[in-house]
């Protein structure tokens, strides 16, 4: 981001008093009464959206009538999926601010949008990590951080989180100015201080919506292929159509003889701590479509084996959230399970083994699983975008799912 260019500011004048709309067609007497009652309104008055110098990614926060905002302590990073944009999360971002006006600031990322989403999970993750650092610099009051990712965005967030794990961005600034820690003991103490933190902040929620955590290769992980092996093999061969990202999702990448990237992302390496970063969050939540999602299967998005999926006939609508049909809240962290070493994984070539390794590793930590079904709705065939409410006019059936996330969000 270009720090020299002033941010573009857009204020949503319709969203006031925590999302309540004020009717402009009032009489003079009514206007006088409103003026008298202004002192009883909350200190914030509307949503302010600050775009970066490119006019793409943006921060959304609540401000009062004078344009001042409280000092929010919780930064929420929202990440779009394949060929997506920051606008895809705009509806959900507003719901967060209506519920937590004084505590949260929401950043909708667009360092990876449109064709940039074909560059690969690693390249996109690096860009997102740099973007998060720039956001933290603009908002020094933040102390906590949460990530919300849709589809591919969940994988990109996992990569970026690992890049930022245990890093203090203030130290990075001092190194850039020529200051270097002179004593090893001081450096070790500094590293210990930021152990378990993401860019120096306390990690709280990691939430994904229809994210292919196990990849998209075979075994009905892409429902539109109907489980036909010839079609799944063809998808694997032509995965390069979607650039490096397509190869990552289909586990078709073999850079420098290393295992596929998604397989690397279920263990810690010397350079990047994927599992430590993921484990550092207080909550990990996976929202998954039970049916009608043609791009991401139920198993890969909920991190379950096929035989672990709930029986569909046993699913029933939640009393408050009509499209939520199953909620599994993790009560405690599972007992540690031995994770295969990188050398053991290299010696395996079967897809089933790779999928099993990812499940075994990812489930060494607790996950809340929220299963969603849009049966009987016109939007059910757009379930992949409806679960996110990408566009309110089209995907309004997913509003209750977003509300479920907001209501259960941990500050």
C-alpha positions in Angstrom: 0.0 0.0 0.0 1.2 3.5 -0.8 1.4 5.3 2.5 1.9 8.7 0.8 -1.5 8.7 -0.8 -4.4 9.7 1.5 -7.0 7.1 2.1 -10.3 7.5 0.3 -13.1 7.8 2.8 -16.7 6.8 2.2 -19.3 7.3 4.9 -22.5 5.3 4.8 -25.0 7.9 6.1 -27.9 5.4 6.1 -26.3 3.3 8.7 -26.7 5.1 12.0 -27.3 4.1 15.6 -25.9 0.7 15.2 -27.4 0.1 11.8 -30.8 1.8 12.4 -32.0 4.0 9.5 -33.3 7.5 10.1 -36.1 8.6 7.8 -35.3 11.9 6.1 -38.9 12.7 5.4 -39.7 14.2 8.8 -41.5 17.4 9.6 -39.9 20.4 11.2 -41.3 19.6 14.6 -40.1 16.1 14.4 -36.6 17.4 13.4 -36.6 19.6 16.5 -37.4 16.6 18.7 -34.6 14.6 17.1 -32.2 17.4 17.9 -33.2 17.3 21.5 -32.7 13.6 21.7 -29.3 13.5 20.1 -27.6 13.4 23.4 -29.2 10.1 24.2 -27.9 8.4 21.1 -24.7 6.3 21.2 -21.5 8.2 20.5 -21.1 6.6 17.1 -23.2 7.7 14.2 -22.3 5.9 11.0 -20.0 3.5 9.3 -16.8 4.9 7.8 -15.1 3.0 5.0 -11.5 3.9 4.3 -10.1 2.6 1.0 -6.4 2.2 0.4 -4.5 4.1 -2.2 -5.6 1.7 -4.9 -9.3 2.0 -4.0 -9.6 -1.7 -3.5 -9.2 -3.1 0.0 -10.9 -1.2 2.8 -11.2 -0.8 6.5 -14.7 -0.4 8.0 -15.3 1.1 11.4 -17.9 3.1 13.3 -17.5 6.8 13.8 -19.5 9.5 15.7 -21.0 12.6 14.1 -17.7 14.4 14.3 -15.9 11.7 12.4 -14.0 10.4 15.4 -13.9 6.7 16.1 -13.3 4.8 19.4 -10.1 2.9 19.8 -11.1 -0.6 18.6 -9.0 -3.4 20.1 -10.1 -6.3 17.8 -9.0 -6.4 14.2 -11.0 -8.7 11.9 -9.4 -9.7 8.6 -11.9 -10.9 6.0 -10.5 -12.8 3.0 -12.3 -13.4 -0.3 -12.2 -16.6 -2.4 -11.3 -17.4 -6.0 -11.9 -14.5 -8.4 -13.5 -12.6 -5.5 -13.0 -9.1 -4.1 -13.2 -7.2 -0.8 -16.8 -6.3 -1.7 -17.8 -9.9 -1.2 -17.5 -9.4 2.6 -19.1 -6.0 2.8 -22.5 -7.3 4.2 -20.8 -9.4 6.9 -18.5 -6.6 7.9 -21.5 -4.3 8.6 -23.1 -7.0 10.8 -19.9 -7.2 12.9 -19.9 -3.4 13.4 -23.6 -3.4 14.3 -23.0 -5.9 17.0 -19.5 -4.7 18.2 -19.4 -1.0 17.3 -16.8 0.1 19.9 -14.6 -3.0 19.9 -14.0 -4.0 16.3 -12.5 -2.7 13.1 -13.0 -4.8 10.0 -10.6 -5.0 7.1 -11.8 -6.5 3.9 -8.8 -7.6 2.0 -8.2 -7.3 -1.7 -4.5 -7.9 -2.1 -5.7 -11.0 -3.9 -8.6 -10.3 -6.1 -9.8 -11.3 -9.6 -7.0 -12.8 -11.6 -4.5 -12.4 -8.8 -6.2 -15.4 -7.1 -4.6 -17.6 -9.7 -1.1 -16.9 -8.4 -1.0 -19.7 -5.8 -1.8 -20.0 -2.1 1.8 -19.2 -1.1 2.1 -16.0 -3.2 -1.4 -14.9 -2.1 -0.5 -15.7 1.5 2.6 -13.6 1.3 0.6 -10.6 -0.1 -2.0 -11.0 2.6 0.6 -11.1 5.4 2.1 -7.8 4.1 -1.4 -6.3 3.9 -2.2 -7.2 7.5 1.0 -5.6 8.7 0.1 -2.4 6.9 -3.4 -2.4 8.5 -1.9 -2.9 12.0 0.4 0.1 11.4 -2.7 2.2 10.6 -4.5 1.1 13.7 -2.1 0.9 16.7 -4.9 0.5 19.2 -5.6 -3.1 18.1 -4.6 -5.9 20.5 -6.5 -8.9 19.1 -6.8 -10.4 15.6 -9.3 -12.8 13.9 -9.5 -14.1 10.4 -12.6 -14.9 8.4 -12.1 -16.6 5.0 -14.4 -17.8 2.3 -13.5 -20.7 0.1 -9.9 -20.3 -1.2 -9.6 -17.3 1.2 -9.5 -19.8 4.2 -6.4 -21.4 2.8 -4.7 -18.1 2.0 -5.5 -16.9 5.6 -3.9 -20.1 7.0 -0.7 -19.4 5.0 -0.6 -15.7 6.0 -1.2 -16.5 9.7 1.8 -18.8 9.6 4.0 -16.1 8.0 3.0 -13.7 10.8 3.2 -16.2 13.6 5.6 -15.1 16.4 6.5 -11.9 14.5 6.6 -8.4 16.0 6.1 -5.8 13.3 7.6 -3.1 15.5 10.9 -5.1 15.5 10.7 -5.3 11.7 10.4 -1.5 11.6 13.5 -1.1 13.8 15.5 -3.5 11.7 14.5 -1.5 8.6 15.9 1.7 10.2 19.2 0.0 10.9 18.7 -1.1 14.5 19.6 -4.7 15.3 19.4 -6.6 18.5 23.0 -7.0 19.8 22.5 -9.6 22.5 21.4 -13.1 21.8 19.7 -13.3 25.2 17.7 -10.2 24.5 16.7 -11.6 21.1 15.6 -14.9 22.6 13.5 -13.0 25.2 11.9 -10.9 22.5 11.0 -14.1 20.5 9.5 -15.7 23.6 7.4 -12.6 24.2 5.7 -13.0 20.9 5.4 -16.7 21.0 1.7 -17.7 20.3 0.9 -14.3 18.7 0.1 -13.3 15.2 2.0 -10.1 14.2 2.2 -9.3 17.9 -1.5 -9.6 18.4 -3.6 -12.1 20.4 -5.2 -14.6 17.9 -8.9 -15.2 18.8 -11.1 -16.5 16.0 -10.2 -18.4 12.8 -13.4 -18.9 10.8 -13.8 -20.4 7.3 -16.8 -20.7 5.0 -16.9 -23.5 2.4 -13.1 -23.7 2.4 -11.4 -26.8 0.7 -9.1 -27.6 3.7 -8.3 -31.0 2.2 -8.0 -29.8 -1.3 -10.2 -30.5 -4.4 -8.7 -33.6 -5.8 -10.9 -36.6 -6.3 -13.3 -38.4 -3.8 -16.2 -36.1 -4.7 -14.4 -33.0 -3.2 -15.7 -31.1 -6.2 -19.5 -32.0 -6.2 -20.1 -30.7 -9.8 -17.9 -33.6 -11.1 -20.5 -36.0 -9.5 -17.7 -38.4 -8.4 -17.0 -39.7 -11.9 -13.4 -40.7 -12.0 -12.8 -39.8 -15.6 -14.0 -36.2 -14.9 -11.9 -36.0 -11.7 -8.8 -37.2 -13.5 -9.5 -34.7 -16.3 -9.8 -31.9 -13.6 -6.5 -33.0 -12.1 -4.7 -32.9 -15.5 -6.2 -29.5 -16.5 -5.9 -27.9 -13.0 -3.3 -25.6 -14.5 -6.1 -23.7 -16.1 -6.5 -21.9 -12.8 -2.8 -21.2 -12.6 -0.7 -22.2 -9.7 -3.7 -22.0 -7.4 -5.4 -24.8 -9.4 -2.4 -27.0 -9.0 -2.3 -26.3 -5.2 -6.0 -27.2 -4.8 -5.6 -30.4 -6.8 -2.4 -31.4 -5.0 -0.7 -31.4 -8.4 2.2 -29.2 -7.5 5.7 -30.7 -7.0 8.0 -27.8 -6.5 11.6 -28.8 -6.0 10.5 -32.4 -5.1 8.6 -31.2 -2.1 5.2 -32.5 -1.1 2.1 -30.6 -2.4 1.7 -27.2 -0.6 -1.5 -28.2 1.2 0.3 -31.2 2.6 3.1 -29.0 3.8 0.6 -26.7 5.5 -0.5 -29.4 8.0 2.9 -29.4 9.8 5.5 -27.0 11.1 8.7 -26.5 9.2 11.9 -24.7 10.2 10.9 -21.7 8.1 7.2 -21.4 8.8 5.0 -22.7 11.6 1.7 -23.6 10.0 0.3 -25.8 12.8 1.5 -23.6 15.6 -0.1 -20.6 14.0 -3.4 -22.4 13.6 -3.3 -23.8 17.1 -2.7 -20.4 18.6 -6.3 -19.3 18.0 -8.8 -19.7 20.8 -11.5 -20.8 18.3 -11.4 -22.5 15.0 -14.7 -22.7 13.1 -15.6 -24.4 9.8 -18.9 -23.6 8.2 -19.8 -26.1 5.5 -22.6 -26.6 2.9 -24.2 -30.0 3.3 -25.7 -29.9 -0.2 -25.9 -27.8 -3.4 -22.3 -26.4 -3.2 -21.0 -27.4 -6.6 -17.4 -26.3 -6.0 -16.5 -27.4 -2.5 -17.6 -30.7 -0.9 -19.0 -31.2 2.6 -16.1 -33.4 3.7 -13.2 -31.0 2.7 -15.0 -27.9 4.0 -15.8 -29.5 7.4 -12.5 -31.5 7.8 -14.2 -34.8 8.2 -13.8 -38.3 6.7 -16.7 -39.4 4.6 -17.9 -41.9 7.2 -17.8 -39.1 9.9 -20.3 -36.9 8.2 -23.7 -36.7 10.0 -26.6 -38.6 8.4 -28.6 -36.1 6.4 -31.9 -37.5 7.7 -30.9 -36.6 11.2 -30.3 -33.0 10.4 -32.8 -30.4 11.5 -33.2 -26.7 11.3 -31.9 -24.6 14.2 -34.6 -22.8 16.1 -33.0 -19.4 15.6 -31.0 -19.9 12.4 -33.2 -21.7 9.8 -30.4 -22.8 7.5 -28.1 -24.0 10.2 -28.9 -27.8 10.5 -26.1 -29.1 12.6 -23.8 -27.5 15.2 -20.8 -29.4 16.8 -19.0 -27.3 19.4 -15.6 -28.5 20.4 -15.6 -28.9 24.2 -11.9 -29.4 24.6 -8.7 -29.8 22.6 -8.1 -33.4 21.4 -5.2 -35.3 22.9 -2.0 -34.9 21.0 -1.6 -37.2 18.0 1.7 -38.1 16.4 2.0 -36.3 13.2 3.9 -38.0 10.3 7.3 -36.4 9.5 7.9 -34.8 6.1 10.1 -37.7 5.0 7.2 -40.1 5.8 4.8 -38.1 3.7 7.3 -37.8 0.8 7.3 -41.6 0.5 3.6 -41.8 0.0 2.0 -41.2 -3.4 -1.7 -42.2 -2.9 -4.3 -39.5 -2.8 -6.2 -41.2 0.0 -3.0 -41.2 2.1 -2.6 -37.5 1.5 -6.2 -36.7 2.5 -5.9 -38.9 5.6 -2.7 -37.1 6.6 -4.3 -33.7 6.3 -7.3 -34.8 8.4 -5.1 -36.4 11.1 -3.0 -33.3 11.4 -5.8 -30.7 11.3 -7.9 -32.6 13.8 -5.1 -32.6 16.4 -6.7 -29.3 17.5 -10.4 -28.6 18.2 -12.8 -27.3 15.6 -16.4 -26.0 15.8 -18.3 -27.4 12.9 -21.4 -25.6 11.6 -23.3 -27.5 8.8 -25.6 -25.4 6.6 -28.3 -26.4 4.1 -30.4 -24.2 1.8 -33.0 -26.8 0.9 -36.2 -25.5 -0.6 -34.6 -22.1 -1.4 -34.2 -20.6 -4.8 -30.6 -19.7 -3.9 -29.7 -23.3 -3.0 -27.9 -23.8 -6.3 -25.7 -20.8 -5.5 -24.9 -22.2 -2.0 -21.2 -21.5 -2.4 -21.8 -17.8 -2.5 -25.1 -17.7 -0.5 -23.3 -19.0 2.6 -21.2 -15.9 2.5 -23.9 -13.5 1.3 -21.6 -12.3 -1.4 -24.4 -10.1 -2.9 -27.3 -9.4 -0.6 -29.9 -9.0 -3.4 -29.0 -12.5 -4.7 -27.8 -14.4 -1.6 -30.1 -13.0 1.1 -31.0 -16.5 2.3 -27.5 -16.7 3.9 -28.2 -13.8 6.2 -29.0 -16.1 9.2 -25.7 -18.0 8.7 -23.7 -14.7 8.9 -25.7 -13.8 11.9 -24.8 -17.1 13.6 -21.2 -16.3 13.0 -21.5 -12.8 14.5 -23.6 -14.0 17.5 -21.0 -16.6 18.4 -17.9 -14.5 17.7 -15.5 -14.3 20.6 -14.2 -10.9 21.4 
